[in-house]
Amino acid sequence: QVHLVESGGGLVQAGGSLRLSCVASESIFNFNAMGWYRQAPGKQRELVATISSAGLSRHADFLKGRFTISRDNAKNTVYLQMNSLKPEDTAVYYCAAQGVHSLRYDYWGQGTQVTVSS
């Protein structure tokens, strides 16, 4: 059973920064890709960023360069550096992993709350 554990969320003022971490229970090389999603109250879950096993990353256009996904293979950890945070970034952030033979994200963490005050 794969376990993903997120941490690093919290309350921050607008303009501040946070770094989220996602630790996997096994090597992240076992997954095609890792991703971060978020879900705000009353809204659908949306993709924030992904990073492949080869280290290729993609970020949602609406972020406009404020967030950066990265990975540390030795630590089985994926990060999301969030800068210039805005109140509209308030959401529960989820880490997800895509299985090797899968076209979707099969494994999910429990989420970490990020709240940005104005």
N, C-alpha and C positions, 0 to 999 in steps of 0.2 A: 504494500500500500504506500503510495506516494503522499508525503506530507509537505505542505508549503506553509511557512510561518512568516507572516509579515510583522514588521515593527517599524517604529520611527514616526508614526503619526502623532498628532497633537494639535494644540491651539497655537496659532501664530498670527501676528498682525499682517495686514496687507503690506506687500513689499518685502516680506521676509522670506526665509528659505527653510526647507526641510529636506532631509534625505531619508527615503524609505528603503528598507532592506527586506529581502525575501530569501529565507534560507530553505533549501530543499533537503529532503531526507536522503537523497541519493545524488550521484553526480549529475550535474545539469547537462553534461554531454549526452545523457540518455534521452534528451528531449530535442525535437526539431527546433523549437523556439520557446522563449519565455516572454511573457508579456505582463503589462500593467493595464488594468481596467479601472474605471471608477463609476460609481453610481451615486448621484445626488438624490435627495428626497423628492419623490414624485416624478423622477426622470428615469429614462432607460439607461441601462449600463452602456458605457461607451469605451472604446479602445483608446488608450493613452499612448502607449509605445510598445514596441516589440524588439526583440533582439534574437538573432538566429544563433545556432550552435557555432557558426563561423564568425560570429561577432558583428554581423551586419544589422544595423539598427534602423528603425523607422519610428517617426513621431507624428502624432496627429497634427494636421495643419493648424488647427485652432490654437495650439500651444504657442505658435510663433517663436519657437526657439527657447522657451523658458524652462523646459524640462529636458533632462537627459537620462537615457537608460544606459546602464553599463552592467558588466558581469565580472565576477571574480571566480574563475573556474575552480581554483584551489580551495575556495571556501564554500563552494556550491551555493553561491549567493548572487542575486541580481539586485541592482540598486535603481532607484529613481531619484535623481537629484532635481528638486523643484525650487526654482528661483523666481523672484518677482511675483510672489503668490498674490492672487486676487480673491475676493470673497466668492466669486463664482467657481473657484477651484474646490470649494467645500464639498466633500463627498467621502464616501467610504472607498478606499483604494484596495483593489484586489490584485494579488499576484496569480498568474496562471501559467501552466506548462502544457505544451503540445507534444503528445506522444509521437514516437518515431514514425509509426505507420498511420498517423491520424491527420486529418485536415482541419481539426478543430482543437480547441483547448480542452483537454480532458481532466486536468487537475487544477484545483482552486484552493487558495488559502482562505482563511476566515475573515480577512479584511482588516484594515486599520483606518481609523477615522482621522480625517484631516479637516480642521475647521480654521477658516481664515476670517478674522474679524476686520471690519472696516475702520 
